Amino acid sequence: MKIRRGTPHPPTAPFNARVPSRGRLLNISLMLLSATAPLAAQNDMTLRQAVQMALHNNQAIAAASAGEKASTSRISQARAGRLPKLEYSESWIRSDNPVFVFSSLLSQHQFGEQNFLVGPLNRPDFLNNFQSQLTVEQNVYDAGKTRHAGQSAEISRQISAETRRRATDEVIAATARAYYDAVLSAEELKAAEQAVRSAEADLRRANAVRAAGLSTDVDVLSIRVHLAAVDEQRIRRSADLDVARAALNDVLALPLDAPHTLTSPLSRAAVSLDAVTDYEGSAIQQRPEAHQAQLFTKLAKTQADDARSALLPQAYVRGGFEADRQRFYDRGGANWSVSAGLHWNLFNGFADRSRIEETKTLVQKSEAEKKQTDSSIRLQVRRAWADLTAAEQRIEAARAVVAEAEESLRITQNRYEAGLSTVTDLLRTETAVLESRTRYLAAIHDQRIAATMLELASGRLNADSEVLN
C-alpha cells in the first residue's frame, strides 16, 4: 500500500447524505446541554457561599429593602412643605345667568356701554368663558409642622433600615441552621449506614459461631431483628436528609429539589467565649431591635412636638394670574393678585389638647417598651451563651463516650466470636455505639448553631463573621 505525503483529504460524503440544518444542530446542542445540566447544577457549596446566595435571593430582605426605599421617598414628600406650591387649572363655562354674564364680561375686558341697557342686563344672551388660572402659594410659617414631618420621615427611614438589617441577620442565622441541619442529617445517615454494615458483619459472625456449634438459632434471629431495626433507622435518616436539603433550598430561594454538595464539614467551631456581660453590652449597642426601640421613642417625642405646634398660628403668601376669554384663543383679558394670610386655630373642641395628651402617653409607652426590649435582648444573649457553653461541654463528654463505646464493641465482638459473650451483650454495645455517635454529632451541630445564635443575639453576626468559616 502506498502512503501519500501531504495534507489528507476528507472522505467524500455519499451523494444522498444530508448535511444537518442549523435548526437541527441547535436542537442537538440544547439536548446535550440539558443532558449535562444536572451535573453542572450540582456544585460544591460552602456555608459562606450559601449565606451569600441567601442574601441575594431571599424575599424577606427584598421586602425590607423595598420598605426602606419607600421610607426614603416619604422624606422627600415631607420636605416638599418648604417649597412653593404651583397649580394650573383650565375651565369652560357657558351660561346666560345675568350675574355670570356681567362679571365675565368685566373679567374678559369686553364690557361696553350697550351692556348697561336694562334688557341685556336682565336677559343676556349665552356667553362662553374660558378661564385659565395659575396660582402659587408659599408657606411662610407653619409652627414647625414641616420640620416635624421631615424628622418623622427620617426616623421612619432609619427604622426601616434597622428592619432590613434585622432581616439580613435572621437570614444569615437561618441559612447557617438549615445548612448544618442538612450536614447533620448526612452524617447521621452515614452513622446509620455504618451501623447497618456492622450489624451485617455481626450476622455473618453469628452464623459462623452457630456453624461451629457455639450458639443457637436464637442468636442469629436476634441479630436479624437488630439488623432490621438499624436499617429502619437508616431509612428514616435518609428521609430526614431529603427534608433537610429541601429546607436549605427554601432558605436559599431555590427549587426544593436543587442538588448541592455541602462541603463545610460538621466540625467544632473555634470560639473564644467572652464574659456574658460583654455580649450583653454589645447587644444593647448593636442589635437592630435595640436601635428600633430608641428610634420609636424618638419618633413618639417628635409626634408630641408636632401635636403641640397645632396651638400656634400659620402664615402664608399666595399669588395668582387669571385669564378669561370668550373664545379659547382671543377676546379676553387677564388679571393678577397677591395676598397674605394667617390661620390660627383658637378652639376646635379640645381635639388638639386631647392629641397632645395622647402623644405624651405614647412617649411613655415607647420608653417602657424600650426597657422591655433591652431586658429581652439580655435574656436572649444569656440563653445563647448558656447553650454554647453547654454544647462545648457535651462535645467533650460525647467524644469520650464514642471512643469508649467503640472499644467496648471491639472487645465484645472478639469475646462473642470466642463464645465468651452473649448476643445480648453484642447487641447492647452495637446500640450504644450508634447512640454515642449520634449524640456526638448532635453536640457538634448544637455547638455550631449556638455559636451562630450567640453572634446573632449580641448583634455581631454578619456575612463576614468568623463563625461562618
Secondary structure, DSSP 4 states (H G I P E B T S, - for coil): -----SPPPPPPPPTT--PPPHHHHHHHHHHHHHHHHHHHH-EEE-HHHHHHHHHHH-HHHHHHHHHHHHHHHHHHHHHGGGSPEEEEEEEEEEE--HHHHHHHHHHTT---GGGGSHHHHHSPPPEEEEEEEEEEEEEEE-TTHHHHHHHHHHHHHHHHHHHHHHHHHHHHHHHHHHHHHHHHHHHHHHHHHHHHHHHHHHHHHHHHHHHTTSS-HHHHHHHHHHHHHHHHHHHHHHHHHHHHHHHHHHHTTS-TT--EEE-S-----------HHHHHHHHHHH-HHHHHHHHHHHHHHHHHHHHHGGGS-EEEEEEEEEEEESSSSSSEEEEEEEEEEEE----STTHHHHHHHHHHHHHHHHHHHHHHHHHHHHHHHHHHHHHHHHHHHHHHHHHHHHHHHHHHHHHHHHHHHTT-S-HHHHHHHHHHHHHHHHHHHHHHHHHHHHHHHHHHHTT---TT-GGG-
